[in-house]
Amino acid sequence: MPPLPPLGFPPQSDQAQFRSLLSQLRTRGETVAQEAVTSRAADPAKSLGGAVGEAIEIQRTLTDLDDYGQAIALAETRAGLAQTSLSTAVTLADEVFASVTLALQSESPVARDTAGREAQEALGRAVAALNVSLGGRGLFAGDSAGGPPLSAPETILAETTAVLSAAPGAAAASAALRDAFDDPAGLYATTLYQGGTGNAPPLEARPGERIAYQARADEPPVRDLLRALSALAAAFNPSNAIAENDRPLIAERAAADLQAASAGLTAMRARIGSAEERIATVKTENTALETALTVRTNDLIGRDPTVAAAELQAVETQLETLFLTTARFNQLSLANFLR
């Protein structure tokens, strides 16, 4: 028969058993507490069983959807800014057209001077709107990763004035200016437009779907707008070298270009709007897929927080019982035993 342990202390094997049980309960309590907070099993591999491959594929898809979501958010911002810029351009074209029409009909020097100043101011505002950038990249600069796509409005006006002043007669002047803006090797393409000749990369909204949602400042409606505004500002400025008799006809043709520019810019807006609608649709579909995959993930490795909380409470009760039992063992002595 083995000797009895000293009074007041449990057998060593019992102490080791208490320590082991205490460690197990503490570990289980931490695990269950984590599961109650995250609603996920602490050991996903154990919960998955034979669905490990499915879970890996779901996680890969969720990661891709997150990347697509960030790209879509950036595309939405860029498209929205582009729409604002084009809307400003359309408004400027319509306002200046009304002012120029009045000036040409009235033949009033004051009205023409006012129309010329409005055209010059509108040119500055149009260039500022079309030079908008996001993250250091011009939204109307095409595939260029550099700065703004357009030269300063002062440069555009000076170059336009030089072309109109050099031509013999109003018809030749207007034709020369159109060539300068429309010729792929002309003034606009080589000097005034500084963006890329290719389109900006389209949005990859999801596998197999790419959406083009941007425009360039060298598209015909933009060229029409800037050519018309700069021509009007020059035609109504008496201080330059344009022949006085040529000014009305130059202004009339520029006013017609403004109407064409307004219609073309509106079509550009509609094109970007169609892309925005498609982006919104894909975004909604991606969100629905993400929700479905998240639900499936919860089915595979989810943990009911209510059940986890109940188990946590049971573990805490066991720990309290264990601590109470341990305390009673520690209080054992001959005096306490004889009481």
C-alpha positions as CSV (number, residue, x, y, z in Angstrom):
1,M,0.0,0.0,0.0
2,P,1.6,3.3,-1.0
3,P,2.1,6.0,1.7
4,L,-0.5,8.6,2.1
5,P,0.3,12.2,0.9
6,P,0.8,14.9,3.5
7,L,-2.4,16.2,5.0
8,G,-3.8,19.4,3.3
9,F,-2.6,18.5,-0.2
10,P,-4.2,16.4,-2.9
11,P,-2.2,13.6,-4.5
12,Q,0.2,14.9,-7.1
13,S,-1.7,13.0,-9.8
14,D,-4.8,14.9,-8.9
15,Q,-3.0,18.2,-9.0
16,A,-1.7,17.4,-12.5
17,Q,-5.2,16.5,-13.5
18,F,-6.5,19.8,-12.2
19,R,-3.9,21.7,-14.1
20,S,-4.6,19.8,-17.3
21,L,-8.3,20.3,-17.0
22,L,-7.8,24.0,-16.2
23,S,-5.6,24.4,-19.3
24,Q,-8.2,22.6,-21.5
25,L,-11.0,24.8,-20.2
26,R,-9.1,28.0,-20.7
27,T,-8.2,27.0,-24.3
28,R,-11.7,26.0,-25.1
29,G,-13.1,29.2,-23.5
30,E,-10.8,31.3,-25.7
31,T,-11.8,29.3,-28.8
32,V,-15.5,29.6,-28.2
33,A,-15.2,33.3,-27.4
34,Q,-13.5,33.9,-30.7
35,E,-16.2,31.9,-32.5
36,A,-19.0,33.8,-30.8
37,V,-17.4,37.1,-32.0
38,T,-16.5,36.1,-35.5
39,S,-19.3,33.6,-36.2
40,R,-16.7,31.4,-37.8
41,A,-15.3,28.1,-36.6
42,A,-11.9,28.5,-35.1
43,D,-10.7,25.4,-36.9
44,P,-12.1,25.8,-40.5
45,A,-10.3,22.7,-41.8
46,K,-12.0,20.5,-39.2
47,S,-15.4,22.1,-40.1
48,L,-14.9,21.8,-43.9
49,G,-14.3,18.1,-44.0
50,G,-14.4,17.2,-47.7
51,A,-15.3,20.7,-48.9
52,V,-11.8,22.1,-48.7
53,G,-11.5,22.5,-52.5
54,E,-14.8,24.4,-52.6
55,A,-13.8,26.7,-49.8
56,I,-10.5,27.5,-51.5
57,E,-12.3,28.3,-54.8
58,I,-14.8,30.5,-53.0
59,Q,-12.1,32.4,-51.2
60,R,-10.3,33.0,-54.5
61,T,-13.5,34.3,-56.1
62,L,-14.2,36.6,-53.1
63,T,-10.7,38.0,-53.4
64,D,-11.2,38.7,-57.1
65,L,-14.6,40.3,-56.5
66,D,-12.9,42.6,-53.9
67,D,-10.4,43.6,-56.6
68,Y,-13.1,44.2,-59.1
69,G,-15.0,46.2,-56.6
70,Q,-12.1,48.6,-56.1
71,A,-11.6,49.0,-59.9
72,I,-15.4,49.6,-60.4
73,A,-15.4,52.3,-57.6
74,L,-12.5,54.1,-59.4
75,A,-14.2,53.8,-62.8
76,E,-17.4,55.2,-61.3
77,T,-15.5,58.2,-60.0
78,R,-13.7,58.8,-63.2
79,A,-16.8,58.5,-65.3
80,G,-18.7,60.8,-63.0
81,L,-16.0,63.4,-63.3
82,A,-15.9,63.1,-67.1
83,Q,-19.7,63.5,-67.2
84,T,-19.4,66.7,-65.2
85,S,-16.7,68.1,-67.5
86,L,-18.7,67.3,-70.6
87,S,-21.8,68.8,-69.1
88,T,-19.9,72.0,-68.4
89,A,-18.7,72.0,-72.0
90,V,-22.2,71.6,-73.4
91,T,-23.5,74.4,-71.2
92,L,-20.7,76.7,-72.3
93,A,-21.4,75.9,-76.0
94,D,-25.1,76.7,-75.6
95,E,-24.5,79.9,-73.7
96,V,-21.9,81.3,-76.0
97,F,-24.0,80.3,-79.1
98,A,-26.9,82.4,-77.7
99,S,-24.7,85.4,-77.1
100,V,-23.0,85.2,-80.5
101,T,-26.4,84.8,-82.3
102,L,-27.6,88.0,-80.6
103,A,-24.3,89.9,-81.4
104,L,-24.5,88.9,-85.1
105,Q,-28.1,89.8,-85.4
106,S,-27.8,93.2,-83.7
107,E,-24.5,94.2,-85.4
108,S,-23.8,96.1,-82.2
109,P,-20.1,96.7,-81.4
110,V,-20.9,96.4,-77.7
111,A,-22.7,93.1,-78.2
112,R,-19.8,91.7,-80.3
113,D,-17.3,92.8,-77.7
114,T,-19.4,91.1,-75.0
115,A,-19.7,87.9,-77.1
116,G,-16.0,87.9,-77.7
117,R,-15.1,88.2,-74.0
118,E,-17.7,85.5,-73.2
119,A,-16.1,83.2,-75.8
120,Q,-12.6,83.8,-74.4
121,E,-13.8,83.1,-70.9
122,A,-15.7,80.0,-72.0
123,L,-12.5,78.8,-73.7
124,G,-10.7,79.0,-70.4
125,R,-13.4,77.2,-68.5
126,A,-13.7,74.5,-71.2
127,V,-10.0,73.8,-71.1
128,A,-10.0,73.6,-67.3
129,A,-12.9,71.2,-67.4
130,L,-11.3,68.9,-70.0
131,N,-7.9,69.0,-68.2
132,V,-9.5,67.4,-65.1
133,S,-7.4,64.6,-63.6
134,L,-7.7,61.9,-61.0
135,G,-4.6,60.4,-59.3
136,G,-2.3,62.5,-61.6
137,R,-3.9,61.1,-64.8
138,G,-5.9,63.3,-67.2
139,L,-9.3,61.9,-67.7
140,F,-9.4,63.1,-71.3
141,A,-5.8,62.2,-72.1
142,G,-6.5,58.8,-73.5
143,D,-3.7,56.2,-72.8
144,S,-1.3,58.8,-71.7
145,A,-0.2,58.5,-68.1
146,G,1.1,62.1,-68.1
147,G,-0.5,65.4,-67.2
148,P,-3.4,67.4,-68.7
149,P,-4.2,66.7,-72.4
150,L,-4.7,70.3,-73.5
151,S,-2.4,73.3,-73.8
152,A,-3.3,76.5,-71.9
153,P,-6.2,78.4,-73.3
154,E,-3.9,81.4,-74.0
155,T,-1.9,79.1,-76.3
156,I,-4.9,77.8,-78.1
157,L,-6.2,81.4,-78.7
158,A,-2.9,82.7,-79.9
159,E,-2.4,79.8,-82.4
160,T,-6.0,80.2,-83.6
161,T,-5.5,83.9,-84.1
162,A,-2.4,83.3,-86.1
163,V,-4.1,80.9,-88.5
164,L,-7.1,83.2,-89.0
165,S,-4.9,86.2,-89.6
166,A,-2.6,84.6,-92.1
167,A,-5.4,83.4,-94.5
168,P,-6.7,85.5,-97.4
169,G,-10.4,86.0,-96.7
170,A,-12.9,84.7,-94.2
171,A,-13.7,81.5,-96.1
172,A,-10.1,80.6,-96.5
173,A,-9.4,81.5,-92.8
174,S,-12.2,79.2,-91.5
175,A,-11.1,76.4,-93.8
176,A,-7.5,76.8,-92.7
177,L,-8.5,76.7,-89.1
178,R,-10.6,73.6,-89.6
179,D,-7.6,71.9,-91.3
180,A,-5.4,72.9,-88.4
181,F,-7.8,71.3,-85.9
182,D,-8.8,68.2,-87.9
183,D,-5.7,67.1,-89.7
184,P,-4.0,64.2,-87.8
185,A,-0.7,65.9,-88.5
186,G,-2.0,69.5,-87.9
187,L,-1.7,72.1,-85.2
188,Y,-4.2,70.5,-82.8
189,A,-2.8,67.0,-82.9
190,T,0.8,68.1,-82.7
191,T,0.7,71.1,-80.4
192,L,-2.6,71.8,-78.7
193,Y,-3.5,68.2,-77.8
194,Q,-0.8,66.6,-75.6
195,G,-2.6,63.4,-74.6
196,G,-2.3,59.9,-75.9
197,T,-3.6,58.7,-79.3
198,G,-5.0,55.5,-77.9
199,N,-8.0,55.1,-75.5
200,A,-7.5,54.6,-71.8
201,P,-7.5,51.0,-70.6
202,P,-11.1,49.7,-70.2
203,L,-12.5,48.6,-66.9
204,E,-12.2,44.8,-66.3
205,A,-15.5,44.5,-64.3
206,R,-15.3,40.8,-64.0
207,P,-13.8,37.8,-65.9
208,G,-14.5,38.2,-69.6
209,E,-16.1,41.6,-69.4
210,R,-14.3,44.9,-70.2
211,I,-16.1,48.2,-70.3
212,A,-14.8,51.3,-72.1
213,Y,-16.0,54.3,-70.1
214,Q,-13.8,57.3,-70.9
215,A,-13.4,59.9,-73.7
216,R,-10.5,61.8,-75.2
217,A,-9.9,65.5,-75.8
218,D,-9.0,65.0,-79.4
219,E,-12.4,63.6,-80.3
220,P,-14.3,65.7,-83.0
221,P,-16.9,67.3,-80.7
222,V,-14.1,68.6,-78.4
223,R,-12.1,69.9,-81.3
224,D,-15.2,71.6,-82.7
225,L,-15.9,73.2,-79.3
226,L,-12.3,74.6,-78.8
227,R,-12.0,75.7,-82.5
228,A,-15.3,77.5,-82.3
229,L,-14.7,79.3,-79.0
230,S,-11.2,80.4,-79.9
231,A,-12.3,81.5,-83.4
232,L,-15.1,83.6,-81.8
233,A,-12.8,85.1,-79.3
234,A,-10.4,86.0,-82.1
235,A,-13.1,87.3,-84.5
236,F,-14.6,89.7,-81.9
237,N,-11.2,91.0,-80.8
238,P,-10.4,94.2,-82.8
239,S,-6.8,94.3,-81.6
240,N,-5.6,91.4,-83.8
241,A,-4.7,91.3,-87.5
242,I,-7.9,89.7,-88.8
243,A,-9.4,91.8,-91.5
244,E,-12.5,93.7,-90.3
245,N,-14.6,92.5,-93.2
246,D,-13.8,88.9,-92.4
247,R,-14.8,88.9,-88.8
248,P,-18.7,88.4,-89.2
249,L,-18.3,85.4,-91.6
250,I,-15.7,83.8,-89.3
251,A,-18.0,84.3,-86.4
252,E,-21.0,82.8,-88.2
253,R,-19.1,79.7,-89.2
254,A,-17.8,79.4,-85.6
255,A,-21.3,79.7,-84.3
256,A,-22.4,76.8,-86.5
257,D,-19.5,74.8,-85.2
258,L,-20.7,75.5,-81.6
259,Q,-24.1,73.9,-82.5
260,A,-22.3,70.8,-83.9
261,A,-20.0,70.7,-80.8
262,S,-23.0,70.8,-78.4
263,A,-24.7,67.9,-80.2
264,G,-21.5,65.9,-80.4
265,L,-20.6,66.5,-76.7
266,T,-24.1,65.3,-75.7
267,A,-23.5,62.1,-77.7
268,M,-20.2,61.6,-75.9
269,R,-22.1,62.0,-72.6
270,A,-24.7,59.4,-73.7
271,R,-21.9,57.0,-74.6
272,I,-20.3,57.3,-71.2
273,G,-23.8,57.1,-69.6
274,S,-24.3,53.8,-71.3
275,A,-21.0,52.5,-69.9
276,E,-22.0,53.8,-66.4
277,E,-25.3,51.8,-66.6
278,R,-23.4,48.7,-67.6
279,I,-20.9,49.3,-64.7
280,A,-23.8,49.7,-62.3
281,T,-25.4,46.4,-63.5
282,V,-22.2,44.4,-63.2
283,K,-21.6,46.0,-59.8
284,T,-25.0,44.8,-58.6
285,E,-24.4,41.3,-60.0
286,N,-21.0,41.1,-58.4
287,T,-22.4,42.2,-55.1
288,A,-25.1,39.5,-55.3
289,L,-22.5,36.9,-56.1
290,E,-20.3,38.0,-53.2
291,T,-23.3,37.8,-50.9
292,A,-24.2,34.3,-52.1
293,L,-20.6,33.1,-51.7
294,T,-20.4,34.6,-48.2
295,V,-23.5,32.8,-47.2
296,R,-22.1,29.5,-48.6
297,T,-18.8,30.2,-46.7
298,N,-20.8,30.6,-43.5
299,D,-22.6,27.3,-44.2
300,L,-19.2,25.6,-44.5
301,I,-17.3,27.1,-41.6
302,G,-19.8,29.3,-39.9
303,R,-20.6,29.1,-36.2
304,D,-23.9,30.0,-34.7
305,P,-23.0,32.9,-32.3
306,T,-25.9,32.0,-30.0
307,V,-24.8,28.4,-29.6
308,A,-21.2,29.5,-29.2
309,A,-22.2,32.0,-26.5
310,A,-24.1,29.3,-24.6
311,E,-21.1,27.0,-24.8
312,L,-18.9,29.8,-23.6
313,Q,-21.2,30.3,-20.6
314,A,-21.0,26.5,-19.8
315,V,-17.2,26.7,-20.0
316,E,-17.1,29.7,-17.6
317,T,-19.3,27.7,-15.2
318,Q,-17.0,24.8,-15.3
319,L,-14.0,27.0,-14.7
320,E,-15.7,28.6,-11.7
321,T,-16.4,25.1,-10.3
322,L,-12.9,24.0,-10.9
323,F,-11.5,27.2,-9.2
324,L,-13.8,26.6,-6.2
325,T,-12.7,23.0,-5.9
326,T,-9.1,23.9,-6.1
327,A,-9.5,26.6,-3.4
328,R,-11.1,24.0,-1.1
329,F,-8.3,21.6,-1.6
330,N,-5.8,24.4,-0.8
331,Q,-7.6,25.1,2.5
332,L,-7.3,21.4,3.7
333,S,-5.4,21.2,7.0
334,L,-5.6,19.1,10.2
335,A,-7.3,21.9,12.1
336,N,-9.9,22.3,9.3
337,F,-10.3,18.5,9.1
338,L,-11.0,18.2,12.9
339,R,-13.6,21.0,12.9
